[in-house]
Amino acid sequence: MIKAVLFFSIAFGSVFGQTLERTNVNTFSLNSAEGLELINVNAVEVEHNGKEGIQITAAEGKINVETLVIIPEILFEDGTIEVELTGEPAPNADPQMRGFVGVAFRVNQSNYSSYECFYLRPTNARADNQLRRNHSVQYVSHPEFPWYKLRNDYPGLYESYVDLEPGVWTKLKIEVAGRVAKLYLHDAEQPCLIVNDLKHGKLEGKIALWLHTSTLARYRNLAVTKK
């Protein structure tokens, strides 16, 4: 009888004031571009450093345009996004390019031009210049808040340092709740960047793999947990 009462109490805990949070997990191996929506990019299957994924580069002639890979059949507002990625300057990129690679979320469903985004600058992390190191990871909110506006108006608030290497698989996790988003790298328990005022507010939208036109990027093992 005691066991039966205990089971009842656990199974129906929400009835007695405990809220059980429901989640919805979607996983994508990203070992193929099949089913993905490519925006101004090319995608090929690749094996890199012993791991399979997809390699993304800007389509020929595409400069200063959105370069995204839209994940199908999923809308995201709050929850977590986890993925493995690499980023490095493309072979023909200007020497000033940093290998910009990341993830966009709450992407506008109609034209994909509006979104929140965390991205990495892998070549900055081990530079000899400390100020450049401090620009290793970045938050942006397109189109109104690009990196240069945020850096000029709020120095140091939307970017920070974390150790990175170009072309090396890196685990990335983004946690989103309302207007707060946190970026975690390398399975760290603490975030390397916290944004307490997502510029577009609390919205629902698509998820996209994000890169700059100057970048050679790779992705694998995407997992999205919606709350």
Secondary structure, 3 states (H helix, E strand, C coil): CHHHHHHHHHHCHHHHCCCCCCCEEEEECCCCCCCCEEECEEEEEEEECCEEEEEEEECCCCCCCCCEEECCCCCECCEEEEEEEEEEECCCCCCCCCCCEEEEEEECCCCCCCEEEEEECHHHCCCCCHHHHCCCEEEEEECCECHHHHHHHCCCCCEECCCCCCCCCEEEEEEEECCEEEEEECCCCCCCEEECCCCCCCCCEEEEEEECCCEEEEEEEEEEEEC
